[in-house]
Amino acid sequence: MIRRPYNRDAGSGRMRRYSALGVVACAAALLPLAGCSNILHVDDPDVATTGSLENEASLPVLLAGALSDFQVAYGGYAGAGGSSGEGEIDVSGLLADEMLHVGTFPTRQQIDQRKIFTDNGQLDDVFRELQRARVSADRAVRVYNQFQPTAPGAALAHALEGYTYIFLAENWCSGVPVSTVTESGETQYSPPRSTDDLLNLALAQFDSASSIASAAGSDAADYGNLALVGKARALVDQNKLSDAAQVASSVPDDFEFLIQHSENTTTEYNGVWYMNQNTGRYSVVSEEGGNGLPYLQSPADPRVPWDTAARKPFDTTISLPLLEQLKYPDRGSPTVLANGVEARLIEAEAKLDGGNSAAYLPILNDLRATVELAALGDPGSPAARVDQFFQERAFWLWLTSHRLGDMRRLIKYYDRTADEVYPTGDYYRAGTVYGDDVSLPVPITEDNNPEYKKAASTCDPTKA
């Protein structure tokens, strides 16, 4: 990743390029010539430099920074004038069947319509934020390893880094570079890494987090469970379902790990709320493109709360209403990263994969009973059971950046075609049709990475 100098305006959440240019006028009529001898000398600014954070005292700052960067990358934030703000939840939901573009930006329509160009600025923003979160977590891991390798915070830093690899693997095409930044601030460029490479990197981080959390005991129990769910998720993505279920079995039913948002600054706003309820640029959707799941039932499924907004979408020229998700109803609503429900779903999928329909269905029905939903019956055939399971999984994990990865798995491991899984046919805007993208392509800015360009990456978003 090419890291360019950006500074987030704390008041607006805006990302802006910064430059420091001191202009000094040294007038001979007012100052002696000797007074100009140091006009090119500029004192270090009163900010934290890279080197100043490579010490034990900086660990709380590094961990807080990693959490903040992860919050932006995952759940989004409030961008300047609505030009940005989405995170992995929004963008993956837009390409999948959870969200619909109802704004005016053609870059968002590309994603929703499955016709994405690599020079898409919206996509580049989201990619940059995810890579920034990865590098931020990696820096925290490095300094923890040096000074407090067994501290509970080290477990969290490892887990956060692991999840950045998960999102790169699930939502982006195979062939993502993961460059790093050295202690001196120099970039070590990365060649493209395959999806399986990224998942192996995630597994290594989750193993480290689990080991540290286990040794730390109750002080790091949540971090340990977060790592277990993450590890099980990575194993599911590798189609190692039996191994994944074994890992997930240790996660308690009532476990939940939330990424906090707040109303303090726009940078901390929940980006799903911002893009949907606040700006009306995204709408939730049901049965998109024929293959989309029927999320928006009436009465609303308790796992998929929604309502019709009292106003029109941002693009007032379209005839569709603005439909609001209510899972994250406020600007400060936390986003769900991992929970015990996901662990149980992983166990259910392992049973289903083993052909044990008598065992997978009770797990689903036990979960449904917790929200007072009627029990499901056996649909009667292997293909129908897969459909049933993935719909249940999609409803439970709605708007948590799982659905796009699951759609890709349906193609890769369950012998479905993209035309059977993704929205297809006529797009709702007149004269347009859906394309064939199934994942997010690496943005064109990575062409500045000599290792990426040299490898002639075959990142093809049409391939699962």
MARTOR-995953 format. One record per residue (C-alpha): residue number from 1; x, y, z; residue in one letter. Coordinates in steps of 0.5 Angstrom, whole numbers, plus 500, padded with zeros to 3 digits. Layout:
REM MARTOR-995953
+-----+-----+-----+-----+----+
:   i :  px :  py :  pz : aa :
+-----+-----+-----+-----+----+
: NUM :   X :   Y :   Z :  a :
...
+-----+-----+-----+-----+----+
***
This chain:
REM MARTOR-995953
+-----+-----+-----+-----+----+
:   i :  px :  py :  pz : aa :
+-----+-----+-----+-----+----+
:   1 : 500 : 500 : 500 :  m :
:   2 : 503 : 507 : 498 :  i :
:   3 : 502 : 511 : 505 :  r :
:   4 : 501 : 518 : 503 :  r :
:   5 : 500 : 524 : 508 :  p :
:   6 : 493 : 525 : 510 :  y :
:   7 : 491 : 528 : 516 :  n :
:   8 : 484 : 527 : 519 :  r :
:   9 : 480 : 534 : 521 :  d :
:  10 : 478 : 532 : 528 :  a :
:  11 : 472 : 537 : 528 :  g :
:  12 : 469 : 534 : 521 :  s :
:  13 : 472 : 527 : 520 :  g :
:  14 : 474 : 530 : 513 :  r :
:  15 : 481 : 527 : 510 :  m :
:  16 : 485 : 532 : 507 :  r :
:  17 : 492 : 532 : 504 :  r :
:  18 : 497 : 536 : 509 :  y :
:  19 : 503 : 540 : 507 :  s :
:  20 : 507 : 544 : 511 :  a :
:  21 : 510 : 550 : 508 :  l :
:  22 : 513 : 556 : 512 :  g :
:  23 : 513 : 563 : 508 :  v :
:  24 : 518 : 568 : 511 :  v :
:  25 : 519 : 575 : 509 :  a :
:  26 : 526 : 578 : 511 :  c :
:  27 : 526 : 585 : 509 :  a :
:  28 : 533 : 588 : 509 :  a :
:  29 : 530 : 595 : 510 :  a :
:  30 : 527 : 592 : 517 :  l :
:  31 : 532 : 587 : 519 :  l :
:  32 : 540 : 586 : 518 :  p :
:  33 : 542 : 581 : 513 :  l :
:  34 : 544 : 577 : 519 :  a :
:  35 : 537 : 576 : 521 :  g :
:  36 : 536 : 572 : 515 :  c :
:  37 : 541 : 566 : 516 :  s :
:  38 : 536 : 561 : 519 :  n :
:  39 : 530 : 563 : 515 :  i :
:  40 : 530 : 555 : 513 :  l :
:  41 : 531 : 552 : 519 :  h :
:  42 : 524 : 550 : 522 :  v :
:  43 : 523 : 547 : 529 :  d :
:  44 : 520 : 540 : 530 :  d :
:  45 : 512 : 541 : 530 :  p :
:  46 : 509 : 539 : 537 :  d :
:  47 : 506 : 533 : 535 :  v :
:  48 : 508 : 525 : 536 :  a :
:  49 : 513 : 523 : 531 :  t :
:  50 : 514 : 515 : 529 :  t :
:  51 : 520 : 514 : 533 :  g :
:  52 : 517 : 518 : 539 :  s :
:  53 : 511 : 512 : 539 :  l :
:  54 : 516 : 506 : 539 :  e :
:  55 : 517 : 506 : 547 :  n :
:  56 : 513 : 502 : 553 :  e :
:  57 : 510 : 509 : 555 :  a :
:  58 : 506 : 509 : 548 :  s :
:  59 : 503 : 503 : 549 :  l :
:  60 : 496 : 506 : 551 :  p :
:  61 : 496 : 511 : 545 :  v :
:  62 : 498 : 506 : 540 :  l :
:  63 : 492 : 501 : 542 :  l :
:  64 : 487 : 507 : 542 :  a :
:  65 : 490 : 509 : 535 :  g :
:  66 : 489 : 502 : 533 :  a :
:  67 : 482 : 501 : 535 :  l :
:  68 : 480 : 508 : 532 :  s :
:  69 : 483 : 506 : 526 :  d :
:  70 : 479 : 500 : 526 :  f :
:  71 : 473 : 503 : 528 :  q :
:  72 : 473 : 507 : 521 :  v :
:  73 : 475 : 502 : 517 :  a :
:  74 : 470 : 497 : 519 :  y :
:  75 : 464 : 501 : 521 :  g :
:  76 : 465 : 507 : 517 :  g :
:  77 : 465 : 515 : 520 :  y :
:  78 : 462 : 521 : 517 :  a :
:  79 : 465 : 524 : 511 :  g :
:  80 : 466 : 531 : 509 :  a :
:  81 : 459 : 533 : 505 :  g :
:  82 : 458 : 525 : 504 :  g :
:  83 : 463 : 524 : 500 :  s :
:  84 : 466 : 519 : 504 :  s :
:  85 : 465 : 515 : 510 :  g :
:  86 : 463 : 508 : 509 :  e :
:  87 : 467 : 502 : 512 :  g :
:  88 : 467 : 495 : 510 :  e :
:  89 : 460 : 494 : 512 :  i :
:  90 : 457 : 499 : 508 :  d :
:  91 : 461 : 497 : 501 :  v :
:  92 : 461 : 490 : 502 :  s :
:  93 : 454 : 490 : 503 :  g :
:  94 : 453 : 494 : 497 :  l :
:  95 : 456 : 489 : 493 :  l :
:  96 : 453 : 484 : 496 :  a :
:  97 : 445 : 484 : 497 :  d :
:  98 : 444 : 488 : 503 :  e :
:  99 : 445 : 495 : 501 :  m :
: 100 : 442 : 499 : 495 :  l :
: 101 : 446 : 505 : 492 :  h :
: 102 : 440 : 511 : 492 :  v :
: 103 : 445 : 517 : 492 :  g :
: 104 : 448 : 521 : 486 :  t :
: 105 : 455 : 518 : 486 :  f :
: 106 : 457 : 514 : 480 :  p :
: 107 : 463 : 511 : 484 :  t :
: 108 : 458 : 508 : 489 :  r :
: 109 : 453 : 506 : 483 :  q :
: 110 : 459 : 502 : 480 :  q :
: 111 : 460 : 498 : 486 :  i :
: 112 : 452 : 496 : 487 :  d :
: 113 : 452 : 495 : 480 :  q :
: 114 : 458 : 490 : 480 :  r :
: 115 : 461 : 494 : 475 :  k :
: 116 : 467 : 497 : 479 :  i :
: 117 : 473 : 500 : 475 :  f :
: 118 : 480 : 500 : 479 :  t :
: 119 : 480 : 508 : 479 :  d :
: 120 : 474 : 508 : 483 :  n :
: 121 : 475 : 514 : 489 :  g :
: 122 : 470 : 511 : 494 :  q :
: 123 : 473 : 504 : 493 :  l :
: 124 : 480 : 507 : 494 :  d :
: 125 : 478 : 511 : 500 :  d :
: 126 : 475 : 504 : 504 :  v :
: 127 : 482 : 500 : 501 :  f :
: 128 : 486 : 506 : 504 :  r :
: 129 : 482 : 506 : 511 :  e :
: 130 : 483 : 498 : 512 :  l :
: 131 : 490 : 498 : 510 :  q :
: 132 : 491 : 504 : 515 :  r :
: 133 : 488 : 500 : 520 :  a :
: 134 : 492 : 494 : 519 :  r :
: 135 : 499 : 498 : 519 :  v :
: 136 : 496 : 501 : 526 :  s :
: 137 : 495 : 495 : 529 :  a :
: 138 : 501 : 492 : 527 :  d :
: 139 : 505 : 497 : 530 :  r :
: 140 : 502 : 496 : 536 :  a :
: 141 : 503 : 489 : 536 :  v :
: 142 : 511 : 490 : 534 :  r :
: 143 : 511 : 495 : 540 :  v :
: 144 : 507 : 490 : 545 :  y :
: 145 : 512 : 485 : 543 :  n :
: 146 : 518 : 489 : 545 :  q :
: 147 : 516 : 491 : 552 :  f :
: 148 : 509 : 488 : 554 :  q :
: 149 : 508 : 481 : 550 :  p :
: 150 : 504 : 478 : 555 :  t :
: 151 : 499 : 484 : 557 :  a :
: 152 : 492 : 484 : 555 :  p :
: 153 : 493 : 489 : 550 :  g :
: 154 : 497 : 485 : 546 :  a :
: 155 : 492 : 480 : 545 :  a :
: 156 : 487 : 485 : 543 :  l :
: 157 : 492 : 488 : 538 :  a :
: 158 : 494 : 482 : 535 :  h :
: 159 : 486 : 480 : 534 :  a :
: 160 : 485 : 487 : 531 :  l :
: 161 : 490 : 486 : 526 :  e :
: 162 : 488 : 479 : 524 :  g :
: 163 : 481 : 482 : 523 :  y :
: 164 : 484 : 486 : 518 :  t :
: 165 : 487 : 480 : 514 :  y :
: 166 : 480 : 477 : 514 :  i :
: 167 : 476 : 483 : 511 :  f :
: 168 : 482 : 483 : 506 :  l :
: 169 : 481 : 476 : 504 :  a :
: 170 : 473 : 476 : 504 :  e :
: 171 : 471 : 482 : 501 :  n :
: 172 : 477 : 484 : 496 :  w :
: 173 : 479 : 480 : 490 :  c :
: 174 : 485 : 475 : 491 :  s :
: 175 : 492 : 479 : 490 :  g :
: 176 : 492 : 484 : 495 :  v :
: 177 : 499 : 487 : 497 :  p :
: 178 : 500 : 488 : 505 :  v :
: 179 : 506 : 493 : 505 :  s :
: 180 : 508 : 495 : 512 :  t :
: 181 : 512 : 501 : 515 :  v :
: 182 : 518 : 500 : 518 :  t :
: 183 : 520 : 504 : 525 :  e :
: 184 : 523 : 509 : 521 :  s :
: 185 : 517 : 511 : 517 :  g :
: 186 : 519 : 507 : 511 :  e :
: 187 : 515 : 503 : 507 :  t :
: 188 : 516 : 496 : 505 :  q :
: 189 : 513 : 494 : 499 :  y :
: 190 : 509 : 488 : 499 :  s :
: 191 : 507 : 483 : 492 :  p :
: 192 : 500 : 481 : 492 :  p :
: 193 : 498 : 476 : 497 :  r :
: 194 : 493 : 471 : 495 :  s :
: 195 : 486 : 470 : 499 :  t :
: 196 : 489 : 464 : 502 :  d :
: 197 : 496 : 467 : 504 :  d :
: 198 : 491 : 473 : 507 :  l :
: 199 : 487 : 468 : 511 :  l :
: 200 : 494 : 464 : 514 :  n :
: 201 : 496 : 471 : 516 :  l :
: 202 : 490 : 472 : 520 :  a :
: 203 : 490 : 465 : 523 :  l :
: 204 : 497 : 467 : 526 :  a :
: 205 : 495 : 473 : 529 :  q :
: 206 : 489 : 470 : 532 :  f :
: 207 : 493 : 464 : 535 :  d :
: 208 : 498 : 469 : 538 :  s :
: 209 : 492 : 473 : 541 :  a :
: 210 : 489 : 467 : 544 :  s :
: 211 : 495 : 465 : 547 :  s :
: 212 : 496 : 471 : 550 :  i :
: 213 : 489 : 472 : 553 :  a :
: 214 : 489 : 465 : 555 :  s :
: 215 : 495 : 466 : 560 :  a :
: 216 : 492 : 473 : 562 :  a :
: 217 : 486 : 470 : 564 :  g :
: 218 : 480 : 473 : 566 :  s :
: 219 : 483 : 480 : 564 :  d :
: 220 : 483 : 478 : 557 :  a :
: 221 : 477 : 473 : 556 :  a :
: 222 : 473 : 478 : 551 :  d :
: 223 : 480 : 478 : 547 :  y :
: 224 : 481 : 471 : 547 :  g :
: 225 : 474 : 470 : 545 :  n :
: 226 : 474 : 475 : 540 :  l :
: 227 : 481 : 471 : 537 :  a :
: 228 : 477 : 464 : 537 :  l :
: 229 : 471 : 467 : 533 :  v :
: 230 : 476 : 470 : 528 :  g :
: 231 : 480 : 464 : 528 :  k :
: 232 : 474 : 460 : 526 :  a :
: 233 : 472 : 465 : 521 :  r :
: 234 : 478 : 464 : 518 :  a :
: 235 : 478 : 457 : 518 :  l :
: 236 : 471 : 457 : 515 :  v :
: 237 : 473 : 461 : 509 :  d :
: 238 : 479 : 456 : 508 :  q :
: 239 : 473 : 451 : 508 :  n :
: 240 : 476 : 447 : 514 :  k :
: 241 : 469 : 447 : 517 :  l :
: 242 : 470 : 441 : 522 :  s :
: 243 : 477 : 445 : 525 :  d :
: 244 : 473 : 451 : 525 :  a :
: 245 : 467 : 448 : 529 :  a :
: 246 : 472 : 445 : 534 :  q :
: 247 : 475 : 452 : 535 :  v :
: 248 : 468 : 456 : 536 :  a :
: 249 : 466 : 451 : 541 :  s :
: 250 : 469 : 454 : 546 :  s :
: 251 : 466 : 461 : 545 :  v :
: 252 : 460 : 462 : 550 :  p :
: 253 : 453 : 463 : 547 :  d :
: 254 : 453 : 470 : 551 :  d :
: 255 : 459 : 473 : 548 :  f :
: 256 : 459 : 479 : 544 :  e :
: 257 : 465 : 484 : 542 :  f :
: 258 : 463 : 491 : 540 :  l :
: 259 : 466 : 496 : 536 :  i :
: 260 : 465 : 503 : 539 :  q :
: 261 : 462 : 509 : 536 :  h :
: 262 : 460 : 516 : 539 :  s :
: 263 : 457 : 522 : 538 :  e :
: 264 : 464 : 526 : 540 :  n :
: 265 : 466 : 527 : 533 :  t :
: 266 : 464 : 526 : 526 :  t :
: 267 : 470 : 521 : 525 :  t :
: 268 : 467 : 517 : 531 :  e :
: 269 : 460 : 516 : 528 :  y :
: 270 : 457 : 510 : 526 :  n :
: 271 : 458 : 510 : 518 :  g :
: 272 : 452 : 505 : 517 :  v :
: 273 : 448 : 510 : 520 :  w :
: 274 : 451 : 516 : 517 :  y :
: 275 : 450 : 513 : 510 :  m :
: 276 : 443 : 511 : 511 :  n :
: 277 : 439 : 515 : 516 :  q :
: 278 : 443 : 521 : 516 :  n :
: 279 : 445 : 522 : 508 :  t :
: 280 : 440 : 517 : 505 :  g :
: 281 : 445 : 515 : 500 :  r :
: 282 : 445 : 508 : 502 :  y :
: 283 : 438 : 504 : 503 :  s :
: 284 : 437 : 497 : 505 :  v :
: 285 : 434 : 492 : 500 :  v :
: 286 : 430 : 486 : 500 :  s :
: 287 : 431 : 481 : 494 :  e :
: 288 : 435 : 485 : 490 :  e :
: 289 : 437 : 483 : 483 :  g :
: 290 : 432 : 477 : 483 :  g :
: 291 : 437 : 473 : 487 :  n :
: 292 : 438 : 477 : 493 :  g :
: 293 : 435 : 475 : 500 :  l :
: 294 : 428 : 477 : 503 :  p :
: 295 : 431 : 481 : 508 :  y :
: 296 : 425 : 486 : 509 :  l :
: 297 : 420 : 482 : 511 :  q :
: 298 : 413 : 485 : 514 :  s :
: 299 : 413 : 484 : 520 :  p :
: 300 : 420 : 485 : 521 :  a :
: 301 : 424 : 480 : 523 :  d :
: 302 : 428 : 482 : 529 :  p :
: 303 : 434 : 480 : 527 :  r :
: 304 : 433 : 485 : 521 :  v :
: 305 : 430 : 491 : 524 :  p :
: 306 : 428 : 496 : 519 :  w :
: 307 : 423 : 501 : 517 :  d :
: 308 : 421 : 506 : 511 :  t :
: 309 : 424 : 513 : 512 :  a :
: 310 : 419 : 519 : 512 :  a :
: 311 : 424 : 523 : 507 :  r :
: 312 : 426 : 521 : 500 :  k :
: 313 : 433 : 518 : 498 :  p :
: 314 : 439 : 523 : 497 :  f :
: 315 : 437 : 522 : 489 :  d :
: 316 : 430 : 525 : 489 :  t :
: 317 : 430 : 523 : 482 :  t :
: 318 : 429 : 516 : 483 :  i :
: 319 : 422 : 513 : 485 :  s :
: 320 : 424 : 508 : 490 :  l :
: 321 : 423 : 510 : 498 :  p :
: 322 : 429 : 510 : 503 :  l :
: 323 : 429 : 504 : 507 :  l :
: 324 : 432 : 505 : 514 :  e :
: 325 : 436 : 500 : 518 :  q :
: 326 : 435 : 500 : 525 :  l :
: 327 : 440 : 495 : 527 :  k :
: 328 : 445 : 501 : 528 :  y :
: 329 : 439 : 507 : 530 :  p :
: 330 : 444 : 512 : 532 :  d :
: 331 : 450 : 516 : 530 :  r :
: 332 : 454 : 513 : 536 :  g :
: 333 : 451 : 506 : 536 :  s :
: 334 : 456 : 500 : 536 :  p :
: 335 : 458 : 495 : 531 :  t :
: 336 : 458 : 488 : 532 :  v :
: 337 : 465 : 485 : 530 :  l :
: 338 : 464 : 478 : 533 :  a :
: 339 : 459 : 474 : 538 :  n :
: 340 : 457 : 467 : 540 :  g :
: 341 : 451 : 467 : 535 :  v :
: 342 : 457 : 467 : 530 :  e :
: 343 : 460 : 461 : 533 :  a :
: 344 : 454 : 457 : 534 :  r :
: 345 : 453 : 458 : 526 :  l :
: 346 : 460 : 456 : 525 :  i :
: 347 : 458 : 449 : 529 :  e :
: 348 : 451 : 448 : 525 :  a :
: 349 : 455 : 449 : 518 :  e :
: 350 : 460 : 444 : 520 :  a :
: 351 : 454 : 439 : 521 :  k :
: 352 : 451 : 441 : 515 :  l :
: 353 : 457 : 440 : 511 :  d :
: 354 : 458 : 433 : 514 :  g :
: 355 : 451 : 431 : 512 :  g :
: 356 : 448 : 431 : 519 :  n :
: 357 : 441 : 435 : 517 :  s :
: 358 : 439 : 432 : 524 :  a :
: 359 : 444 : 436 : 528 :  a :
: 360 : 445 : 442 : 524 :  y :
: 361 : 437 : 444 : 524 :  l :
: 362 : 437 : 444 : 532 :  p :
: 363 : 442 : 449 : 533 :  i :
: 364 : 439 : 454 : 528 :  l :
: 365 : 432 : 453 : 532 :  n :
: 366 : 436 : 454 : 538 :  d :
: 367 : 438 : 461 : 536 :  l :
: 368 : 431 : 462 : 533 :  r :
: 369 : 428 : 461 : 540 :  a :
: 370 : 432 : 466 : 543 :  t :
: 371 : 428 : 472 : 539 :  v :
: 372 : 422 : 468 : 539 :  e :
: 373 : 422 : 466 : 532 :  l :
: 374 : 418 : 459 : 530 :  a :
: 375 : 422 : 453 : 529 :  a :
: 376 : 424 : 451 : 522 :  l :
: 377 : 423 : 444 : 518 :  g :
: 378 : 428 : 440 : 514 :  d :
: 379 : 427 : 443 : 507 :  p :
: 380 : 428 : 436 : 504 :  g :
: 381 : 434 : 436 : 500 :  s :
: 382 : 442 : 438 : 500 :  p :
: 383 : 441 : 444 : 496 :  a :
: 384 : 435 : 447 : 500 :  a :
: 385 : 439 : 446 : 506 :  r :
: 386 : 444 : 450 : 504 :  v :
: 387 : 440 : 455 : 502 :  d :
: 388 : 436 : 455 : 508 :  q :
: 389 : 443 : 455 : 512 :  f :
: 390 : 446 : 461 : 508 :  f :
: 391 : 439 : 465 : 509 :  q :
: 392 : 439 : 464 : 517 :  e :
: 393 : 446 : 466 : 517 :  r :
: 394 : 445 : 472 : 513 :  a :
: 395 : 439 : 474 : 517 :  f :
: 396 : 443 : 473 : 524 :  w :
: 397 : 450 : 477 : 521 :  l :
: 398 : 446 : 482 : 517 :  w :
: 399 : 450 : 489 : 516 :  l :
: 400 : 457 : 486 : 520 :  t :
: 401 : 461 : 485 : 513 :  s :
: 402 : 460 : 477 : 513 :  h :
: 403 : 455 : 477 : 507 :  r :
: 404 : 460 : 478 : 501 :  l :
: 405 : 465 : 473 : 504 :  g :
: 406 : 459 : 468 : 504 :  d :
: 407 : 457 : 469 : 497 :  m :
: 408 : 464 : 468 : 495 :  r :
: 409 : 464 : 461 : 499 :  r :
: 410 : 457 : 459 : 496 :  l :
: 411 : 461 : 460 : 489 :  i :
: 412 : 468 : 457 : 491 :  k :
: 413 : 465 : 451 : 495 :  y :
: 414 : 458 : 450 : 494 :  y :
: 415 : 458 : 449 : 487 :  d :
: 416 : 453 : 455 : 485 :  r :
: 417 : 454 : 460 : 480 :  t :
: 418 : 455 : 468 : 481 :  a :
: 419 : 448 : 468 : 477 :  d :
: 420 : 445 : 464 : 482 :  e :
: 421 : 448 : 468 : 488 :  v :
: 422 : 449 : 475 : 486 :  y :
: 423 : 444 : 480 : 484 :  p :
: 424 : 443 : 480 : 476 :  t :
: 425 : 439 : 482 : 470 :  g :
: 426 : 436 : 489 : 470 :  d :
: 427 : 439 : 494 : 475 :  y :
: 428 : 433 : 499 : 478 :  y :
: 429 : 436 : 505 : 474 :  r :
: 430 : 433 : 505 : 467 :  a :
: 431 : 437 : 502 : 461 :  g :
: 432 : 443 : 499 : 466 :  t :
: 433 : 444 : 492 : 468 :  v :
: 434 : 448 : 488 : 473 :  y :
: 435 : 455 : 486 : 471 :  g :
: 436 : 459 : 480 : 474 :  d :
: 437 : 464 : 483 : 479 :  d :
: 438 : 464 : 478 : 485 :  v :
: 439 : 469 : 482 : 490 :  s :
: 440 : 472 : 489 : 490 :  l :
: 441 : 478 : 490 : 486 :  p :
: 442 : 485 : 493 : 488 :  v :
: 443 : 485 : 500 : 487 :  p :
: 444 : 489 : 503 : 481 :  i :
: 445 : 493 : 507 : 487 :  t :
: 446 : 497 : 500 : 488 :  e :
: 447 : 500 : 501 : 481 :  d :
: 448 : 505 : 506 : 485 :  n :
: 449 : 507 : 499 : 489 :  n :
: 450 : 513 : 497 : 485 :  p :
: 451 : 512 : 490 : 488 :  e :
: 452 : 505 : 489 : 486 :  y :
: 453 : 506 : 492 : 479 :  k :
: 454 : 512 : 488 : 478 :  k :
: 455 : 508 : 481 : 480 :  a :
: 456 : 503 : 483 : 474 :  a :
: 457 : 497 : 481 : 479 :  s :
: 458 : 492 : 477 : 477 :  t :
: 459 : 487 : 481 : 481 :  c :
: 460 : 480 : 479 : 478 :  d :
: 461 : 474 : 481 : 481 :  p :
: 462 : 470 : 476 : 477 :  t :
: 463 : 473 : 470 : 480 :  k :
: 464 : 471 : 468 : 487 :  a :
+-----+-----+-----+-----+----+
***
